[in-house]
Amino acid sequence: MIKRISLFILVIVFTVSCVPSRQYEDEKLKREQAEANLQKLQQSCASLENKNNELEEKIIDLEKQIKFLKQDTLNTGIALRKLKNEYDKLLQLYDILDQKNKELLQTNIDETKLISSELSLTKEQLELKESQLRKLEQELNLKKQTLDELEQELKEKEKRILELESMLVRRDSTLNDLKKKISSALFDYEDKGLNVIMKDGKIYVSLEESLMFPSGSWAVDKRGEEALSRLAKVLEANPDISIIVEGHTDDVPYRGRGEVKDNWDLSVMRATAVVKILLQKGNINPSRITAAGRGEYAPIDPAKTAEARQKNRRTEIILTPKIDELIEILKTD
């Protein structure tokens, strides 16, 4: 893209020597900024898809951790109840032995010593069980805290996913509504060299050469100017839509004249001519529009037939909604 613009600028420099250098620098800067904005938008879209995939993978991993912690918590609870039952039994035994000790205080010394020894052993066992019980309770509390933190994190991730999905739905709804408005405004030109489709989150308005330009020319004819005038009114009413105008030619070498020498130059001149008409016919901020020449290198049909070449000689107006909100949500991750 930069090579194409550079070639176009060189042609202008060598052929239009009367253009002031300051105006030339301004035009060059505008084209570079437009290219940078386009590249940034493409990178943002790719980043969005990567971030969405990462969030889904994190949710799957968190759900696995929660499932493991729930099972571990269940096992710990079972062990805790078992220890409590043992503790209650030992406590009952302790009470029984203590009662017997009181009853046998008056019996012989040997029996009393034996009972005291058993009682001492039971106390040690009780203390050991109590220690184990406290340790299990601490582990259970720690795991419960971890489980709560993971559940909270999962809720936040799910909330962010819902926000992203909601914005994507709104974007698609906006595109569908815009497509209907464009189709309605350009209804008279359908099946006459104009086609409106939506794919990959964008709207493509394709205008064949027969509708827009005489063969080999970059001067928009009357029918094409009327179609662009209707489209400009729709774009004026939708200021949050970015616009890319691409000129396309077939693979037949163009025998140029003046500053337009080949298919590259012709495609750029046609894209620029369309942009200028859109700006004239509608109150559109020029910063929303990028003009690009694709030459013969993005054909619809690669066949070397007259019909295929006719399809390839076209101008495409690509409309993309802003995704600033999506980018801001991903930055908070």
N, C-alpha and C positions, 0 to 999 in steps of 0.2 A: 504493500500500500504506500509506504514512504517513498519507494523507488518510483512509483507511478506519479506521485505528487511532485517529486523532485524533477522528473523528466518534464512534466507539465510546466513547472516554474522555469526550467532552463529554456524551454521553447519560448515562453513569454518574454524572458529576459532578452533573448537574441532577436526576437521578431518585433517586439513592441518597445522600442528604445525610448519612447516618449513618456513612459510611466514613471512618475517620481519614485526615487529609491525608498522614501519613507512609506509610500503606499504599498510598494512591493514587499517590504519587510513586514508590514501589517498583515498582508494577505498570506505571506509565508507562515507567520506566527499563528494565524487563525487555523490554517490547515494542520499545522503540527499539534495544536491544542485539540482539534477535532479528532485527529488520529489517536492521541493519548487518551481522550475520553472514551473512544470506542474500545481501545484495548483494556482500559480499566473496567468498563462494563462487562466485557467478556470474561476477564479474570474474576470479577465479583460473582458472576453467574456460576463459574466453575467452582469458586470457593464455597458458594451457597450449597451446591450439590454435595461437595465433600463434607461440609459441616453437618448437613442433614444425615448423611450416611454414618458419620462418627457418632452423632447423638443416638441413632437407632442402635448402633453396636454397644454403646455405653448402657442403654436401657436393658438390652438383652443380658449384659454382664451383671448389672445390678439385680435383675430379677433372679439370676442364678444364685447370687450371693444371699439374697433374701430367702430363697427356698432352702439353701443350706443352713442358714442361721435359724430358720423356723424349725427345721428337723432337729438341729443340735439343741435348741431350746426345749423341744419336746422331750428329748432323751434326758437332758439335765433335770427337767421337772419330774420325770419318772424316778430317776435316781434319788432326787431330794425327798419324794414321798416315801420311797423305800427306807431311807435313812431315818425319816421321822417315825415310821412304824417301829423300826428297831429301837429307836430311842425311847418310845413309849413303853415298849416291852421291858427294856432294861430298867426304866424308871419304876415300873410295877414290881419287877424283881427286887429292885433296891428297897422298895417299901416293905416287901414281904420279909426280906432278910433283916431289915432294921427292926421289924416287929418281933421276929424270932430272937434277935439279939437281946431285946428287952426281956423276953420271957425266959431266956436261958441264963440270965445274969447270975442266977443263984445256983446254977448247975456246976459241974466240975470245971476246973480251969482249962483242961485240955480241950474240951468241947467248945468252950468259950473262945479260946485262941483260934481254933479251926474256923469257927463262924466269922470271927473278926478278919481272918485272912481272906476268906471268900468275899466278905463285904468290901474290903480294901480293893480287891481285884475288880469287883463290879464297879466301884467308883472310878477306877482308872479307865475301864472300858467306856463308861459313860462320858468321861472327859474327852476321850479320844473321838467318840462319836459326835460329841458337840463341836469339837474342833473341825471335823470333816464336814459337818453340817454348815458351819459358818463359812468355810471355804467354798462349798458348793453354792451357797447363797450369794457370795461375792462374785463368783464366776457368772452366775445367772444374771445378776444385775448388770455386770459389764456387757454381757452379750445382748441383753435387752436394750442397753443404751446404744450399742453399735447398730442394732436392728432399727431403732428409732431414727438414727442419723441417716442410715441408708434409705429408709422409707421416705424421709423428708427430701433427700437428694433426688430420689426417683420422682417424687411429686413435682419438684422444680423442673426436672428434665421434661416430664410429660406436659407441664404447663407451657414450656418453651416450644415444644413440638406442636402443641395445639395452636399457639400464636403463629408459628410459621405456616402451618396448614391453613389457618384462617386467612392469612395474608395472601397465600397462593390462590386460595379460592376467590378472594376479592380481586386479585390480579386477573384471573381467568374470566371472572364475571365482567370486569372492566373491558377486557379484550373482546369478549363476545358482544357486549353492548356497542363497542366501537365498530366492530365488524358489521353489525347490523346497520349502523348509521351510515357507514361508508357504502355498503351494498345498496342501501336505499337511495343515497345521493347520486350514485353512479349507475343506477339501474338501467338507464338508457344505453349504456355502453357495454353491458354484459353481452357476450357472444359477438362482440364487435372489436375484439382485440384487447379487452380488459378482463382481468381475473383477480378475485380477492379470496385469499385463503388464510387460515390461521394454523401455525405449527411452531413447536418448540417455544411456546410462550411469546410469539411475535405474530404480527399481521403483515402479510406480504400483498401489496397492491402491484400487480404486474401489468404493464402497458406495452403492447406490441408496437414495433416500429410503424406499422401501417396506421395506427391510431395517432401517433405522436409526430413523426418526422418524415419528410420526403427522403428518398433513398440517398445516402451519403451526406445528408444535411444535419445540422444541429439546431435549425430554426424550427420551433414548435409550430405546427399548423393550427388552424382555427379550431378543429374538433378537439385536438389534444389540449389546447389552452382552455377550452370550455370545461373539459373533464377535470383539469387541474384546479380550475376556479372553484368547482363544487367541492373537490377534496379539500382545498384550502380552508373552506368555511367549517368543515368538520374538524380539521386539525386545530383551527383557531379556538374552537369550543372545548378542546381537550388539551390544556396546556401542560399536563403531566406526562405527555407522550413524547419520547425521543424519536427523531426522524433521520433515517439514512436513505439517501437517494443514490442508487447504483446504476450506471450506464453499462450496457452489455452489447457486444457486436457479434457477428459470426466470424468464421475463420478465413473468410476471403480477404486477402490483403487490400487495405484501403490506400488508394493513390491520392494522397492529400494535396492540399494547396495552402499556401500561406503558412500560418502557424500550426495548422492541423495537418499532420503528415502521415499518421497511421491509425490503426484501430484504437490504440491506447488514447491518443489525443481525441479521437472522435467520441469515445465513450465518456471521457471526462467532460468534454464540451456539452454533450447531451445532458449529463447529470447536472452540470452547473446551470444550464438553461432551464431545466425543470425547477431547480431550487429557486431561481430568481422569480419565476412565475408564481410559485407558491407564496413567496414573500410579498409579491405585488398584490396578489388577490386575497390574502388573508393577513390578519394582524397576528403574525407568528414571530416569536423571539428568534432571531437568527442563531442564537447559541444552541437551540434545540436541533438544528439541522446539520448533517454532514453530507457533503457531496463526494462521490467516489466513482472512479472509472475502473471497470473490471476488464475492459477489452474483450478478447475472445476466450478468456481463460476460465470462465464459470458457465459453461453451456448447460442448457436444460437437456438437450438431446445431442450426443456426440456424433451422430451419424453424419455422413458427408452427402446429405441430400438437400434439395431445395426446401422441402418441408421442414427439416430439422433446422436449417439455417434461419428460416423465417421465425421459428420459435425462439431461437437464440438472440435475435435482434430485438432487444426489449429494454425497457427501463423499469427497475424494481424500486418501489418505495416501501421501506421496511420500518414498521412502527413498533416500538418497544416501550412498555410501561416502566416507570422508575421503580427501583427496588431498594431505595434508601432505607426504608423501615426494616427490610429483611437483613440488610447489612448491619444495621445498628444492633439487632437482636443477636446476631452471630458474634459481634464484637464483645458482648457481655459474657460470653461463654468462657 
